[in-house]
Amino acid sequence: MRRRISQAIIAITVTLLFLQIPAAAAESWPQWRGELQNGVAVGDKFPINWSPTQGIAWQTDLPGLGGSTPIIANGTAYVTTGVDDNNQLLAFDLETGKKKWAVAVGTDRGNKHRKGSGSNPSPVADGDNIFAYFRSGDLASIDSNGKALWSKNLQSLFGEDTLWWDLGSSPVLTKSAIVIAVMQSGPSYLVAFDKKTGRELWKFDRTRPAPQEAAQSYSTPVVVSVKGQEAIAVMGADHLTINRASDGQLLGKLGGFNPDQEKYWRSIASPVADGNIILCPYARGDTLTAVDIQALADGKGEDAILWLRDDLGSDVPTPVAHQGRAYVVADGKTSKGTITCINLKNGQTEWTVKLPKSRGGYSSSPLLAGNHLYVTQENGTTFVLGPLDKKQPEIVSTNTIEDNEPFTVASPVPFQESLLLRSRHKLYRIKN
């Protein structure tokens, strides 16, 4: 009897939690990794099985090269790409897959890496407007009808790009600003612009001592809460920093991620937060460090570290963090395709699933949708793992798409009871 009552209470609690989530949340995916930047979808009825001949609601060709993950706002999907030497923001109708409009935003810088492009950063949306950012340094605000509202070039304002490879850091939104992190060899910074006018609100010097390529970061900042205030957490140049969102003031910093001063420990995977814990992948996928955000802001330095693991990690895919768990996709030479669920409080492994051996790599970040984890390989194959409430989840399905040419680097995006997948050349909507 007690067990039944407990189960009923749990069911009611879960229902109430879902009721507290605005319905619009399931209708939008306003930035890379979603509303909370944690890679977690709202809802539980997402497709599990599909193929080139099954489950594809529509597919549409994408012009040019781009690695950005789509975002969703106001019933429209937005992606960036490089076309005819121009950076472009494209808008697609979610019901039909037809292109609504395209806007040029500066000159495309092409790609330095075979997996990359000048359009790797994902756009962001605040409900009214879309903000697109490119490797050329071009940043623009565009309304939902495709009208450019303001634009500027960060490299013209603050100096040329010195990254060895293609820009990967996406912009993030706070209540009043769009914030961009530039972390490279030489002068690095965080800068915030007013969303409505494009006026510079503040700029923070983030140059940190780090050897050679270790000074460079391709990760995306994450918005966290510090004593009820918005803050920006950034991982790169062997440091985690936390800045107040309103004025850029440094609230806390933590170094020591590269104790042996390795030259090539550039940062690609982004930090991810769950409550008061921020998880930092580093060391080319060899370490994971969990940090207490409030303790770091209180000046506790290394004492803010909750745990450190040097036996697993993720180099490119950013982990999912949700309800005290983290889901990590390993992409190293010896660990490639190993999925690990970790308890965020103590760092202990709860379960591990090994995907089939393959030459294909993993650049896409995983998606937690319903009771399943979605992991997309560079050839466009998506593995679905679950159920996640089991002691030992399994591979539920292996799903392919028509465009299986490397390199798919965008992450899957949820919309209502469907998924968007961006491959090298196409955009797909997958639906039950």
BELNORJO-V734472 format. One line per field, one symbol per residue. ss: DSSP state (h for helix, s for strand, l for the rest). Layout:
# BELNORJO-V734472
ss=???
This chain:
# BELNORJO-V734472
ss=lhhhhhhhhhhhhhhhhhhlllhhhhhlsllllllllllsllllllllllsllslsssssslllslllllsssllssssssssllsssssssslllllsssssssssllllllllllllllllsslllsssssllllssssssllllsssssshhhhhlllllllllllllsslllssssssllllllsssssslllllssssssllllllhhhhlsllllsssssllssssssssllsssssslllllsssssllllllllllllsllllsssllssssssllllsssssshhhhhlllhhhhsssssllllllllllsssllsssssllllllllsssssslllllssssssllllllllllllsssllssssslllllssssslllllllsssssslllllllllllllsssllssssslllssssssl
